[in-house]
Amino acid sequence: MLAPVTAPLRLLLLPGLDGTGALFAPFVEALSAESADIAPEVVSYPADRALDYDALEALVAARLPADGPYALLGESFSGPLALRLACRRAGQLVGVALVATFVTNPVWLVPSLARHLVGPWLFRRRAPELVARRYLVGARADAAWLERVAANVETVDPAVMAARVREVLSVDARAPLQRCAAPLLYLGAAGDALVPPRVLRELRRLRPDLECVTVDAPHLVLQLAPEASARAIAGFLRRAAAKVGGLETASPRR
């Protein structure tokens, strides 16, 4: 059993498809207000190099703490990556939070079509507002969020974005999901039109012990519902810390 510690619980935040981590800002602020004992660390991926899941795993593995408690959060694109990293069992891993994510291809497009239909051209122009609202920010988000998301995507090479989509279409992280020894949380979005309900059903079938929380939000749940997301994540980390050795971390603010 791990000895109780008083150091902050480091939470590595692995970003969605854009890979920049810039959109975590509202969640980081809300989490800091929710708990003084969780130290979020945003991980960013190269914006000019198309790295597959294997290469990204090696990149992020170098940042896993060698000592002290930590947890992983994998948002959307990064859910499979978080599970793969968890299976390395590096250091004192407390838990893994999976946010609006998947372990196999969540959309209708099959990998064999990806080479022809998913290319850099998809990201050379901004997505129409109707598409962005339906699949990312929801109908109630103000125009500032549409601009923020679009401007963030524009900082990434279109070829990199397309390569990441192709990775999603062929991903299979079912084995890491089943091998993961750390406590698991799935934070879902009730209004998620990008990741369908069948995804969560598959995850619960593979991991009946999976803790699930659903928030009234679109796909970008951490961004559009940061306070509710922070409460769910902080609560999970408190419970997970207790399970893996009584780590005295992640106490709520009063």
Kinemage of the C-alpha trace (Angstrom):
@kinemage 1
@onewidth
@group {chain A} dominant
@subgroup {mainchain}
@vectorlist {calphas} color= white
{ca met a 1} P 0.000 0.000 0.000
{ca leu a 2} L 1.261 3.459 -0.852
{ca ala a 3} L 2.140 5.670 2.083
{ca pro a 4} L -0.094 8.732 2.592
{ca val a 5} L 1.363 11.881 1.041
{ca thr a 6} L 0.434 15.507 1.122
{ca ala a 7} L 1.836 16.558 -2.261
{ca pro a 8} L -0.661 17.866 -4.818
{ca leu a 9} L -2.085 15.281 -7.176
{ca arg a 10} L -0.708 16.011 -10.623
{ca leu a 11} L -3.373 15.663 -13.326
{ca leu a 12} L -2.019 15.394 -16.845
{ca leu a 13} L -4.570 16.779 -19.302
{ca leu a 14} L -4.331 15.145 -22.744
{ca pro a 15} L -6.152 17.251 -25.357
{ca gly a 16} L -8.681 16.605 -28.076
{ca leu a 17} L -8.098 16.492 -31.811
{ca asp a 18} L -6.429 19.909 -32.085
{ca gly a 19} L -3.746 18.750 -29.668
{ca thr a 20} L -2.889 22.253 -28.446
{ca gly a 21} L -4.453 22.034 -24.987
{ca ala a 22} L -5.411 25.711 -25.240
{ca leu a 23} L -9.117 24.932 -24.860
{ca phe a 24} L -8.559 23.445 -21.392
{ca ala a 25} L -8.368 26.940 -19.855
{ca pro a 26} L -11.982 27.129 -18.528
{ca phe a 27} L -11.720 23.673 -16.996
{ca val a 28} L -8.336 24.380 -15.400
{ca glu a 29} L -9.761 27.516 -13.805
{ca ala a 30} L -12.831 25.667 -12.524
{ca leu a 31} L -10.743 22.769 -11.207
{ca ser a 32} L -8.435 25.157 -9.336
{ca ala a 33} L -11.495 26.695 -7.683
{ca glu a 34} L -12.904 23.235 -6.846
{ca ser a 35} L -9.790 21.738 -5.251
{ca ala a 36} L -6.504 23.170 -4.048
{ca asp a 37} L -4.891 19.740 -4.014
{ca ile a 38} L -5.085 18.929 -7.717
{ca ala a 39} L -2.360 20.361 -9.950
{ca pro a 40} L -3.480 20.241 -13.599
{ca glu a 41} L -0.758 20.089 -16.240
{ca val a 42} L -1.718 20.638 -19.873
{ca val a 43} L 0.072 18.423 -22.386
{ca ser a 44} L 0.385 19.697 -25.959
{ca tyr a 45} L 1.153 17.777 -29.140
{ca pro a 46} L 3.238 19.093 -32.057
{ca ala a 47} L 1.162 21.260 -34.384
{ca asp a 48} L 3.455 20.698 -37.372
{ca arg a 49} L 4.157 16.952 -37.187
{ca ala a 50} L 1.681 14.145 -37.817
{ca leu a 51} L 2.326 11.649 -35.025
{ca asp a 52} L 0.337 8.442 -34.716
{ca tyr a 53} L -0.827 7.032 -31.373
{ca asp a 54} L 2.413 5.063 -30.967
{ca ala a 55} L 4.542 8.185 -31.376
{ca leu a 56} L 2.283 10.265 -29.128
{ca glu a 57} L 2.445 7.581 -26.454
{ca ala a 58} L 6.237 7.745 -26.469
{ca leu a 59} L 6.113 11.540 -26.364
{ca val a 60} L 3.776 11.745 -23.377
{ca ala a 61} L 5.352 8.809 -21.534
{ca ala a 62} L 8.445 10.938 -21.043
{ca arg a 63} L 6.313 13.332 -18.962
{ca leu a 64} L 4.823 10.741 -16.629
{ca pro a 65} L 5.927 11.463 -13.051
{ca ala a 66} L 8.499 9.028 -11.713
{ca asp a 67} L 7.435 9.731 -8.136
{ca gly a 68} L 4.442 11.214 -6.392
{ca pro a 69} L 0.769 10.640 -7.190
{ca tyr a 70} L -0.677 11.560 -10.570
{ca ala a 71} L -3.724 10.955 -12.729
{ca leu a 72} L -4.486 11.061 -16.438
{ca leu a 73} L -7.334 12.765 -18.266
{ca gly a 74} L -7.886 11.869 -21.900
{ca glu a 75} L -10.256 14.130 -23.812
{ca ser a 76} L -11.909 12.828 -26.997
{ca phe a 77} L -8.991 11.984 -29.361
{ca ser a 78} L -6.730 11.332 -26.360
{ca gly a 79} L -8.892 8.781 -24.555
{ca pro a 80} L -7.171 5.787 -26.202
{ca leu a 81} L -3.804 7.391 -25.509
{ca ala a 82} L -4.589 7.828 -21.801
{ca leu a 83} L -5.484 4.139 -21.544
{ca arg a 84} L -2.298 3.056 -23.281
{ca leu a 85} L -0.234 5.221 -20.940
{ca ala a 86} L -2.091 3.848 -17.913
{ca cys a 87} L -1.071 0.332 -18.864
{ca arg a 88} L 2.573 1.310 -18.499
{ca arg a 89} L 1.889 1.485 -14.734
{ca ala a 90} L 4.508 4.189 -14.326
{ca gly a 91} L 4.821 5.770 -10.881
{ca gln a 92} L 1.852 6.239 -8.552
{ca leu a 93} L -1.045 6.369 -10.986
{ca val a 94} L -4.227 7.210 -9.078
{ca gly a 95} L -6.860 7.071 -11.810
{ca val a 96} L -7.842 7.759 -15.398
{ca ala a 97} L -10.634 10.105 -16.493
{ca leu a 98} L -12.015 9.501 -19.984
{ca val a 99} L -13.890 12.532 -21.319
{ca ala a 100} L -16.319 12.329 -24.274
{ca thr a 101} L -14.105 9.700 -25.849
{ca phe a 102} L -14.012 6.187 -27.289
{ca val a 103} L -11.901 3.051 -27.677
{ca thr a 104} L -12.915 2.191 -31.256
{ca asn a 105} L -14.002 4.267 -34.239
{ca pro a 106} L -17.000 6.315 -32.986
{ca val a 107} L -18.287 7.463 -36.385
{ca trp a 108} L -19.782 5.846 -39.461
{ca leu a 109} L -16.750 6.343 -41.745
{ca val a 110} L -14.762 3.141 -42.169
{ca pro a 111} L -10.929 3.211 -42.264
{ca ser a 112} L -10.747 1.937 -45.849
{ca leu a 113} L -12.417 5.148 -47.016
{ca ala a 114} L -10.269 7.454 -44.915
{ca arg a 115} L -7.441 7.805 -47.421
{ca his a 116} L -9.834 9.244 -49.998
{ca leu a 117} L -12.229 11.230 -47.822
{ca val a 118} L -10.088 12.543 -44.963
{ca gly a 119} L -7.347 14.867 -46.147
{ca pro a 120} L -5.845 18.263 -45.312
{ca trp a 121} L -8.495 19.954 -47.457
{ca leu a 122} L -11.017 19.269 -44.702
{ca phe a 123} L -9.227 21.703 -42.385
{ca arg a 124} L -8.106 24.441 -44.766
{ca arg a 125} L -11.368 26.279 -44.250
{ca arg a 126} L -13.404 26.809 -41.127
{ca ala a 127} L -16.234 24.407 -40.509
{ca pro a 128} L -19.669 25.914 -41.178
{ca glu a 129} L -21.357 27.253 -38.053
{ca leu a 130} L -24.095 24.622 -38.276
{ca val a 131} L -21.510 21.832 -38.222
{ca ala a 132} L -19.477 23.374 -35.390
{ca arg a 133} L -22.578 23.858 -33.266
{ca arg a 134} L -23.934 20.382 -33.860
{ca tyr a 135} L -20.734 18.451 -33.264
{ca leu a 136} L -18.643 20.637 -30.944
{ca val a 137} L -20.077 23.615 -29.052
{ca gly a 138} L -23.839 23.092 -29.107
{ca ala a 139} L -26.710 25.384 -30.055
{ca arg a 140} L -26.487 27.551 -26.926
{ca ala a 141} L -22.820 28.529 -27.132
{ca asp a 142} L -22.168 32.183 -27.944
{ca ala a 143} L -20.298 33.325 -31.036
{ca ala a 144} L -17.122 33.819 -29.028
{ca trp a 145} L -16.834 30.062 -28.538
{ca leu a 146} L -17.252 29.404 -32.232
{ca glu a 147} L -14.441 31.848 -32.942
{ca arg a 148} L -12.249 30.444 -30.199
{ca val a 149} L -12.521 26.868 -31.433
{ca ala a 150} L -12.018 27.800 -35.085
{ca ala a 151} L -9.022 30.023 -34.359
{ca asn a 152} L -7.435 27.270 -32.278
{ca val a 153} L -7.764 24.682 -35.046
{ca glu a 154} L -6.132 27.136 -37.456
{ca thr a 155} L -2.916 26.996 -35.427
{ca val a 156} L -2.476 23.333 -36.411
{ca asp a 157} L -1.241 22.135 -39.811
{ca pro a 158} L -4.246 20.778 -41.769
{ca ala a 159} L -2.239 17.670 -42.645
{ca val a 160} L -1.743 16.998 -38.929
{ca met a 161} L -5.457 17.356 -38.218
{ca ala a 162} L -6.305 14.977 -41.053
{ca ala a 163} L -3.749 12.416 -39.855
{ca arg a 164} L -5.289 12.457 -36.381
{ca val a 165} L -8.749 11.850 -37.802
{ca arg a 166} L -7.390 8.846 -39.671
{ca glu a 167} L -5.895 7.573 -36.398
{ca val a 168} L -9.333 7.790 -34.780
{ca leu a 169} L -10.940 5.853 -37.615
{ca ser a 170} L -8.620 2.888 -37.128
{ca val a 171} L -8.100 3.000 -33.356
{ca asp a 172} L -8.691 -0.027 -31.151
{ca ala a 173} L -7.976 0.546 -27.463
{ca arg a 174} L -10.242 -2.181 -26.121
{ca ala a 175} L -7.321 -4.203 -24.805
{ca pro a 176} L -5.773 -1.267 -22.868
{ca leu a 177} L -9.216 -0.476 -21.459
{ca gln a 178} L -9.527 -3.995 -20.094
{ca arg a 179} L -5.936 -4.124 -18.836
{ca cys a 180} L -6.013 -0.770 -17.062
{ca ala a 181} L -5.585 -1.464 -13.342
{ca ala a 182} L -6.348 2.090 -12.192
{ca pro a 183} L -9.863 3.324 -11.324
{ca leu a 184} L -11.685 4.678 -14.375
{ca leu a 185} L -14.198 7.473 -14.861
{ca tyr a 186} L -16.155 8.215 -18.014
{ca leu a 187} L -17.365 11.819 -18.176
{ca gly a 188} L -19.946 12.008 -20.936
{ca ala a 189} L -21.902 14.844 -22.497
{ca ala a 190} L -25.672 14.461 -22.760
{ca gly a 191} L -25.735 16.539 -25.942
{ca asp a 192} L -22.759 14.887 -27.640
{ca ala a 193} L -23.559 14.406 -31.322
{ca leu a 194} L -20.018 13.336 -32.180
{ca val a 195} L -19.607 10.395 -29.787
{ca pro a 196} L -22.860 8.381 -29.874
{ca pro a 197} L -24.404 6.553 -26.856
{ca arg a 198} L -23.306 3.166 -28.215
{ca val a 199} L -19.733 4.117 -27.338
{ca leu a 200} L -20.468 4.282 -23.623
{ca arg a 201} L -22.447 1.051 -23.817
{ca glu a 202} L -19.389 -0.644 -25.302
{ca leu a 203} L -17.113 0.752 -22.600
{ca arg a 204} L -19.447 -0.385 -19.813
{ca arg a 205} L -19.678 -3.853 -21.332
{ca leu a 206} L -15.889 -4.127 -21.408
{ca arg a 207} L -15.426 -2.532 -17.981
{ca pro a 208} L -18.468 -3.042 -15.720
{ca asp a 209} L -16.598 -1.224 -12.937
{ca leu a 210} L -16.382 1.959 -15.017
{ca glu a 211} L -17.696 4.950 -13.060
{ca cys a 212} L -19.919 7.130 -15.269
{ca val a 213} L -21.024 10.750 -14.963
{ca thr a 214} L -23.090 12.550 -17.598
{ca val a 215} L -23.165 16.346 -17.834
{ca asp a 216} L -25.689 18.443 -19.753
{ca ala a 217} L -23.302 19.763 -22.394
{ca pro a 218} L -22.184 19.316 -26.017
{ca his a 219} L -19.081 17.374 -27.057
{ca leu a 220} L -16.741 20.026 -25.621
{ca val a 221} L -17.992 19.295 -22.133
{ca leu a 222} L -14.905 20.509 -20.247
{ca gln a 223} L -15.109 23.820 -22.064
{ca leu a 224} L -18.875 24.474 -22.047
{ca ala a 225} L -19.628 23.001 -18.603
{ca pro a 226} L -16.349 23.522 -16.728
{ca glu a 227} L -17.770 23.775 -13.193
{ca ala a 228} L -19.848 20.593 -13.436
{ca ser a 229} L -16.919 18.809 -15.080
{ca ala a 230} L -14.517 19.960 -12.376
{ca arg a 231} L -16.828 18.697 -9.618
{ca ala a 232} L -17.111 15.303 -11.292
{ca ile a 233} L -13.371 14.957 -11.921
{ca ala a 234} L -12.342 16.153 -8.447
{ca gly a 235} L -14.848 13.829 -6.777
{ca phe a 236} L -13.607 10.888 -8.798
{ca leu a 237} L -9.989 11.638 -7.948
{ca arg a 238} L -10.770 11.801 -4.236
{ca arg a 239} L -12.438 8.387 -4.389
{ca ala a 240} L -9.721 6.934 -6.626
{ca ala a 241} L -6.956 8.195 -4.357
{ca ala a 242} L -8.574 6.454 -1.402
{ca lys a 243} L -8.721 3.175 -3.339
{ca val a 244} L -5.056 3.084 -4.289
{ca gly a 245} L -3.530 3.720 -0.922
{ca gly a 246} L -5.136 6.466 1.077
{ca leu a 247} L -3.413 9.334 -0.662
{ca glu a 248} L -4.376 12.499 1.191
{ca thr a 249} L -5.035 14.595 -1.881
{ca ala a 250} L -7.795 16.207 -3.878
{ca ser a 251} L -9.771 17.598 -0.939
{ca pro a 252} L -12.565 19.961 -2.000
{ca arg a 253} L -12.366 23.678 -1.362
{ca arg a 254} L -14.729 25.037 1.259
